[in-house]
Amino acid sequence: MTFHFESYAGKVAKLFTKYQTAYTLVYFKNTDRFNFHPITSEANKQALTGDLKTVEEAGYSGATEHFIKASTAIKEEDFKRAVAKSHSASEAIARDMTGKSTLGDSLKKLKSNPDIDSTLLSGMDKIISFSHASRHGNEPQPDKIPIGQDEAILMFSVNAAIAGYLAAKAGKEKEE
């Protein structure tokens, strides 16, 4: 009898849903890989998997690889690395869209794009400061609260949303 991992993964995912576990299986199609990933709700799962699918379908394999590494880092309880890797994923897409070398510079350039809301980009600037501080080994909060699982999961989700948004916008620009 042949073992079909995809079928098995589907059964595991259904059990997770049935028993309302705080985890889901995220399938990275381009690398044919599944990763367990913590979630906060069914809505969070749908948004997360939708954003990651948008990134993959847009062909951003480097960003996908960063998300795989971020998800693995969360599982390994290396939360600073998880934040840094999820930040690297959204940065890779923004840099590709603009040709700039950093996410901050890319977002500045994207603000002149009439198809991208500048208010959303301003919010992304705040996320960058948190991600950037953790990437360089600093604690971003003024009161030095360490980066834990909650922060790593939040930043993974936020960066997946940013990456999905940017990938969708980049895809629309390519179509035009």
C-alpha positions as a printed Julia matrix, in Angstrom:
176×3 Matrix{Float64}:
   0.0    0.0     0.0
   1.34   3.41   -1.0
   1.5    6.19    1.58
  -0.06   9.42    0.29
   1.13  12.24    2.49
  -1.28  14.78    1.02
  -4.25  12.56    1.88
  -2.87  11.99    5.37
  -2.29  15.73    5.82
  -5.9   16.39    4.82
  -7.12  13.95    7.48
  -4.89  15.57   10.1
  -6.18  19.03    9.12
  -9.79  17.83    9.46
  -9.04  16.46   12.94
  -7.43  19.77   13.91
 -10.57  21.6    12.79
 -12.93  19.13   14.47
 -11.16  19.38   17.81
 -10.41  23.11   17.44
  -6.68  22.8    17.91
  -4.56  25.89   17.89
  -2.57  24.58   14.91
  -3.02  24.0    11.22
  -1.03  22.4     8.46
   0.21  24.97    5.98
   0.99  23.52    2.56
   3.75  25.21    0.57
   2.91  23.97   -2.93
   6.05  25.11   -4.76
   8.27  23.2    -2.36
   5.74  20.39   -1.79
   6.1   20.82    1.94
   3.75  20.92    4.92
   4.5   22.78    8.15
   2.53  22.81   11.38
   1.71  26.4    12.25
  -0.09  27.94   15.23
  -3.33  29.8    14.55
  -5.7   31.81   16.69
  -8.96  31.1    14.87
 -10.49  29.65   11.71
 -10.55  33.17   10.24
  -6.83  33.52   10.98
  -6.21  30.17    9.28
  -8.15  31.2     6.16
  -6.41  34.57    5.92
  -2.98  33.08    6.52
  -3.31  30.27    4.0
  -4.86  32.65    1.46
  -2.01  35.15    1.78
   0.65  32.44    1.53
  -1.09  30.99   -1.54
  -1.12  34.44   -3.19
   2.62  34.79   -2.55
   3.34  31.35   -4.0
   1.1   31.77   -7.03
   2.8   35.09   -7.8
   6.07  33.18   -8.03
   7.87  34.65   -5.02
   9.81  31.5    -4.1
  12.32  33.43   -1.98
   9.52  34.9     0.13
   7.92  31.46    0.43
  11.21  30.02    1.67
  11.45  32.79    4.29
   7.94  31.92    5.51
   8.87  28.24    5.75
  11.91  29.18    7.83
   9.81  31.52   10.0
   7.22  28.81   10.62
   9.96  26.34   11.48
  11.55  28.87   13.84
   8.24  29.27   15.69
   8.04  25.51   16.07
  11.65  25.48   17.37
  10.83  28.35   19.76
  13.38  30.64   18.13
  11.01  33.57   18.15
  13.45  36.35   17.2
  14.49  34.37   14.12
  10.81  33.77   13.3
  10.12  37.51   13.35
  13.22  38.23   11.25
  12.4   35.56    8.65
   8.76  36.61    8.27
   9.95  40.21    7.86
  12.42  39.02    5.2
   9.55  37.51    3.23
   7.58  40.73    2.89
  10.8   42.65    2.3
  11.74  40.34   -0.6
   8.5   41.1    -2.41
   8.66  44.86   -1.84
  12.28  44.93   -3.0
  11.36  42.98   -6.12
   8.52  45.4    -6.88
  10.66  48.52   -6.51
  14.28  47.56   -7.05
  15.15  49.13   -3.69
  17.48  47.44   -1.21
  15.36  47.64    1.97
  11.71  47.31    2.86
  11.69  50.85    4.27
  13.02  52.31    1.01
  10.65  50.11   -0.97
   7.64  51.32    1.01
   8.7   54.94    0.44
   8.73  54.29   -3.3
   5.43  52.37   -3.16
   3.76  55.41   -1.56
   3.87  57.07   -4.98
   1.93  54.15   -6.5
  -1.71  55.27   -6.9
  -2.94  51.66   -6.66
  -1.55  51.19   -3.14
  -3.12  52.94   -0.17
  -0.55  55.21    1.52
  -2.26  54.83    4.91
  -1.69  51.07    4.77
   1.93  51.69    3.87
   2.3   53.99    6.89
   1.08  51.18    9.13
   3.57  48.85    7.49
   6.34  51.3     8.48
   5.5   50.65   12.14
   5.67  46.89   11.6
   9.07  47.34    9.98
  10.51  49.03   13.05
   9.47  46.09   15.25
  10.76  43.52   12.75
  13.97  45.43   12.11
  14.82  45.69   15.79
  14.29  41.96   16.34
  16.32  41.12   13.22
  19.32  42.92   14.68
  19.01  41.27   18.07
  17.39  44.2    19.83
  14.24  44.14   21.86
  11.97  46.56   20.0
   9.72  47.51   22.92
  10.72  50.45   25.1
  10.24  48.41   28.26
  12.31  45.49   26.85
   9.6   42.82   26.89
  11.24  39.82   25.2
   9.91  38.54   21.9
   7.91  35.41   22.61
   5.58  33.06   20.8
   2.71  35.56   20.73
   4.84  38.23   19.05
   6.33  35.72   16.59
   2.89  34.42   15.56
   1.53  37.96   15.23
   4.46  39.08   13.11
   4.21  35.97   10.92
   0.53  36.69   10.31
   1.06  40.41    9.72
   3.97  39.83    7.35
   1.97  37.16    5.5
  -0.81  39.73    5.08
   1.66  42.38    3.88
   3.32  39.91    1.5
  -0.03  38.71    0.18
  -1.2   42.29   -0.36
   2.01  43.28   -2.15
   2.05  40.09   -4.25
  -1.53  40.74   -5.35
  -0.7   44.36   -6.23
   2.45  43.28   -8.11
   0.41  40.73  -10.05
  -2.09  43.38  -11.09
   0.74  45.69  -12.23
   2.19  42.87  -14.37
  -1.22  42.28  -15.98
  -1.49  45.92  -17.05
